[in-house]
Amino acid sequence: MVLLMGPTAAGKTEAALALARALGGEVVSVDSAQVYRGMDVGTAKPPPEVRAEVPHHLIDILEPEESYSAARFRREALEAVAAIAARGRLPVLAGGTMLYFRALEQGLAPLPEADREVRAAIAAEAAERGWAALHAELARVDPEAAARIHPNDPQRIQRALEVWRLTGRPLSAWLAEARAAPPPFRAVRVALAPADRAELHRRIAMRLDAMLEAGFVEEVARLRARPGLTRAHPSMRAVGYRQVWDHLEGRWDAAEMRARALYATRQLAKRQLTWLRRRWGPGTAAWIDAGRADAAARVRALVERALEAARAGGGGG
């Protein structure tokens, strides 16, 4: 299987499609927002005609009111990979949710189940004291987790504090115990990322403007009209969606909304790159400069060489 990883706006979708078309593959989305129906523009979801041409998996499988987890992703992604391989086709797993890639390869710790009362208590504290104060609390009880979690990431702060309060053990200690059988497939790991940070920022701005032009605000307005959906749902915490939601509630004008969404997307890309460098640096994954005009061709050539080596009895990972 091919693991095509990279920051947002790096061109992973285009590279994955080119690879699937050339080598008879199917795409498995590794994106925590594309799983939701009705979230098309703001997630840069491949349009229906593309998905009709190249089969895609783990897209449009949930309503926005529902929750998804890394554990469920791992189970469903491995099922999809096995089915694709059984058809004699190449599984191409592409996306930017690095936690999902890690869960796929490493497995997950047996974390305690979510507790509604504890979560509600943490949310109430956040409303009173602010998430920055709760992040500071997390830094006292679990400095390792706090170092990984951004102070503006309420979902992960809440989960880390929830685990601590439920068990008296830091989340980092639980994660260190992760055990799972490795996937029964060789992995060709490709990191697609512009070597020039300014180029990545330019791409992010262009994509955001294209989304706004394509009706991103109208998409979020339709989602806000759903009676069971709130800003607090995990789906609406996706980058871009929460900024547009707040704009529609009158918290800021369109220019400020764009500026905030742009900043949040750049911060997301920075975190994605940090994950990539720490876990899949050169030697673990093949790094390809997404800023090159021939980046997709380089991805294809690399994968073809790996497939040839695997058929010849060499290493494919």
N, C-alpha and C positions, 0 to 999 in steps of 0.2 A: 504494500500500500504506500501511496505517496502522501507525506505530510507537508502541505504547502502552507507555511506560516509567515506572518508579517504584520506590520502595523496597518492601521486603517488607511485607506487611500493609496496603498502601495501597488495596486494592480493585481491582487491575488485572484479575483474573479476572472479577469481576462486570461490570466496565465492558466488557471484551472480549466477553463473552457477550451483553450487551445490544446492543452494536453489531452483532455478527454476526447476531443474530436480526432486528434492525430493518432492516439493509441488505443482507441476503443474503450474509453473509460466512463465512469459515472462519478458524479460529484457528491460528496457528503459534506454538508455545511457544518463548520465548526464555529458557530456564531450564536451567542446567547440571546440575540434579539430577532434573528430571522426565523426562529421557531414559531413566532407569533403571527397569527392571521391578522390582516389589516394593517400591518406595519411594513409597508412595501417601499415607499419613497425614502423614508429616513434610515432604512437599513441597507439601502442600495441592493435590494433583493433582485436577482435575475428575473427578467420579465417572463410571463407564461410561455411565450413563443420559444424562448431560449431553453426553458426547462422542458418543453415538449420535444425539442431536438436532442438535448443532452439530459438524461435522467438526473434529477437532484433528490437528495434525501435529507431529512430533518429540517425541512422548510415547511412552514404553515401547518404545524402539527398541534398547536395549542391556541386557545383563546387568550387575549391579553390579560384577562382576569386571573389566569392560572399561573402557577409557579413551575419553574424548571430547575433541575439540579445537575451538578457535574456527575453524580452517580448515575442518574437516569441517562444523561448523554452517553456515558461510557457504555452502558448496556445496549442502548439503541444503536450507537455508532458501530459497535462490534457486530451486532446483528446485521446491520446494513452492509458492512464490509464482507461478512461471510456470504451474504446473498449475492453481492456483486461478483465476488470471486467464483462462486458456484456457477455463475453464468459465463465464466471465462473472460470477464472484463476486468479492467484496472480500477481499483478504488482510489479516488483522489480526494483526500480530506483537506479542505481549504477553509481558512478563516483566521480570525484574530483573537479568539477567546483562549488565551494561553492556559488558563486553568483547565479547560477541557482537554487540551493536548496533553497536559501533564497527567490528568486523570486517566486518559486513554493508555498511556505508556506505563505509568507507575501504579495506578490504582489509587484508592482513597482510604483514608483512615476510617475506622468504625465510629464515626462521630455520633453523639447523642442526637435524638430526634429534636426537631424544633418544638419549643414550648410557647404556646400562645400567650400565656400570662407573663412570662419573663420578657418576651418580645414587646408586649404592650407596655410593661414597666419601663423598659429601656427607651422606647419611643417617647413616652411621657417625659422622661428625664431629658431627652434630647430637645423636646419642645420647650422645656423650661431653661435648660442650661446651655444648649447648643451642642452640636456634634463635635466641635473642637474640644470641649471639656471632656466628653466621653472618650475621645481619642487619647487625651492626656491620661485618663484613668486606665485605658487599655495599656498605655506605655508603662504604667507602674506595675501592672499585674502580668503583662506578657510583652516585654519590650521587643522580642523578635517579631511577633505578629504586627505590632504597631509600626515597626520599621518597614514592613512590606505593604501596609494598608495606608492609603492616602487619607489625610484628615477630612477630605471632602467625599469620602466613599461611605455613606451611612449604612448601606446594606452589609458590607463586610465588617464594619465596626460593630454593628449590632450583633452579628453572628459570633464574632470573637468574644464579645462580652457575655453573650448568652451561654456559650460553652463554658466559660470561666465560672459563671454564677451557678450553672447547673451541676458542674462536676468538681469545682475547686482546682481544676487542672487547666493550664494555659492551652489555647488552641495549638500553638506551635508544638507542644509536647504530643498532642494527639496526632498531628500531621506527620510527626517523625516516625510514627508507628505504621504508616501506610504500607499495606502488603497486598499484592494481587499478582496473579499469574500474568506473565507478559502476554501481549496479544499474539495469537498464533500466526502472525504474518511478519515478514521482513518489512522494515520501514525505510523508505528513502526520504530523508528529512531535508527540506529546502526552506531556507529563510530568505524571503524576498523583501528587501528594504532599500530605499534610496541611500546611497552613501553620503549624500549631501542633505543635511537637515533642512536647509532652506528649500530644497526641491520638494521634500515631503510636506512642508508647510504650504507651499504653493498648491500642491495637489489637494490638500485638505480644504483650502479656501475655495478652489475651483469646484470641488465636489459639493461642498455645502451650498454654494450659490446655485449649482445645478439642481440640487434638491429643492431649494426654496422656489426656484423657477418652475419645477415640476409639480408643485402643489403640496409641499411638506406641511405648511401651516394648515391647509385645508384637511390634510390627513389627520393631524392631531386634533383638529376641531371635531372631526367625526368620532374619533376615539373618546374625546371628552364627553360626547353626547351619550355614550353608553352608560346606562344607569348603575352598573356594578363596578365601573372602573374609576379608580382614583389616582391621584399623583403618587400615592405611596406604594402602588403595586410595582413589583420588580420590573415589569415591562416598561413602565413609564419612567424608570430610573435610567433608561438607556440614554447615552449621550445624544444630545440634540432634542430628544422628546421632552425632557423635563424643562429645557430652556424655552421651547415653543409653548409648552403648557402654561408656564408662568407668564409668558407674553400674552396669551389669550385670556389670562385672568387679570390682565392690566398691571402686572408688576413692573413691566418695562416696555418701551416701544420697540419697533421692529429693528432699528439699528442696534440697540443695546442687546436685544435677543440674539442677533447675528454675532455680535462681538463675544457674548458669553458662550454661545454654542461653539464658536471657533476656538476659543481658549480651552473649553472642556475637551474638544476633540484633539487638540494638540497635546493636552495632558494625558489623554488616553493613549495616544501614539507613543508618548515618552515612556509610559508604564509598560506598554507592549514591547518596546525595544529593550527595556531593562530586563524583562522576563526572558526575551530571546537570548540576549548576551549571556545571562547567568546560566541558563539551562541548556541552550542549544547554540553555543558559540562555535566558531570554526573548529573543525575536528569532530564535532558531534552532528552538525548540519552543514550543508553546502550553502554558503552565502552568495546571493546574486544581487547585484546592484539594480534595483528597480528603475533607476533613472536612465538606464541604457535603453536605446531603441530596440535592441535585440534581446531584451530580458526574457520574454516568453520563449523565444527560440533557444536561449541558453538553458532554461528550465527543461524544455523538451529534450535537448541533447543530453543533459545530465541524467534524466530519468531513463532515457533509452540505453545509455551506457550501463546504468545499474541493472536494468532488466537483462541486458545481454550477459552481464557478469553473473547474475543469479541463474540464468539458464545454463551457463557454463560451469556452474557449481561454485562460483565465487560468492563473496559477501554482497548482499543487497542493501545493507543498512549503513 
